Amino acid sequence: MIIIDTGAFLAILNHRDSNHQQTKIVMESITEPLITTYPVLTETCYFLLARPGRTTPADFLRQVTKGVVKIFNPDQIHLERMVVLMERYADLPMDFADASLVVLAESLREGRILTVIAIAKIVRTFSD
């Protein structure tokens, strides 16, 4: 499974995003299921509202309900771990969505998170 974050969602949903084309190429090559968290979905909807474009939060969530991405449902112990991470990395800062992705990665024992930073690295690797 590949974990997906807000930046990757926003890049694929916005044709004018500077990372859109690279994200599209990477997303088309992925054959594994994608997974994310509710805080990431919330953050994505917030940015879709803040930067109006072709995709509305409702459009985005409609795609999610079709199974485009699985959603991790944290329990109490996961939330407690998120608090620890947010306090430990407050100087970065680590927000709720970021902490939820770290906890998801820990739970899955999976370190692959699809971010716009990772996409840029993947595309550079393809072109080298």
N, C-alpha and C positions, 0 to 999 in steps of 0.2 A: 504494500500500500504506500502511496505517496501522499504526504501531508501538503495541503495547499493553504497559503496565507492570503491576506487581504490584497497585498500588492499585485499578486498574480491574477486574482479575480478582477481587479480593477483594470489591469493591463489588457486582459482578454476581452473585457466588456466594452472598452472604450477604443474605438478605431483611431482616435487622434492621440492616444497615449504613445509616448516615445518608445515604450517597450512592447507595444501591441504585436507587431509583426514577429518579433523574436519569441514572444510568449505563444503566439499561434503556432509557430513551427514546433516548439517544444511540446505543447499540448497535443498536437496531432501525432506526435511520435510516442506518446505515453500509452502503454497497453494495460497498465495496472490500474486498479481502482484508486480514486482520489478520496481523501478524507479530510475533514476540517472540524472546527468547533463552533458552538453557538456564538461565543464572543467574536470570532472572525466574521461570521455571517452578519452580526449586528454592526460591526465596524465597517464592513463592506456596504451595507445599506446606508449607513450614515454618510459615507463618502459619495455614494451615488446620489444622495439628496443634496449634498453640499456642492457637488459639481455636476449639475444637470447635463444629461447627454441622451443618447438614444435608449439606454437601458435604465429603467426605473427599478427601485427596490422590489416592487411587486413582480416585475419581469424576472429579475434575478432569482427571487425566492421561488417563483413558479418553476424555473429550471432545476433548482435544488430539489423540489418535491418530485420531480420526474426521475430522481435517482442519479443525476449527473455526478453527485458527490455524496459520500456517506457522512453522517454527522456523529461525532463522538459526544456521548452524554456523560459528563463527569458526575461523580458521586462526592460525598462529603470529604473523603480522604484526598481526592484530587483538588478540591477547592482549598483545602488546608495547605496542600503543597504549592498551589498558585500563590497564596498569601506569602509563604516563605520565600518564593522566588522573587515576587514583586518587592519585598522588603530588602532582600539581599542585593538585588540589582537596581535599586531605586535611582542610583546615580546615572544609569544608562539613558533614560528610564525604561523599565520593563513594564508595559501596560498589561491589562487583563487579557487581551487577545494574544499577546506574545507569550505570556505565562501559560495560557491554555494550550498553545502549540507545543511548548516544552514538555508539559505534563502529558500531552497526547503522545509525543515522541517517546517519552520514558515508558508510557503504558504499552505502546506497541513494540518497544525495543527497536525502534526505527528512527534513523537520523535524517532521512531524506525529506526535506521541506522545500516545496516549490515556492520560491520567492523571486522577485524581479532581479535580485542580486545573483541568485543561483542561475537564473535563466541567462543572464549576461555571460556568466562563466561557461555554461553549457554551449552556448552559441559560439563563443570564442574557441572552445575546444573543437567544435565541428569544423570551424573555418581554418584552423591551424594545419 
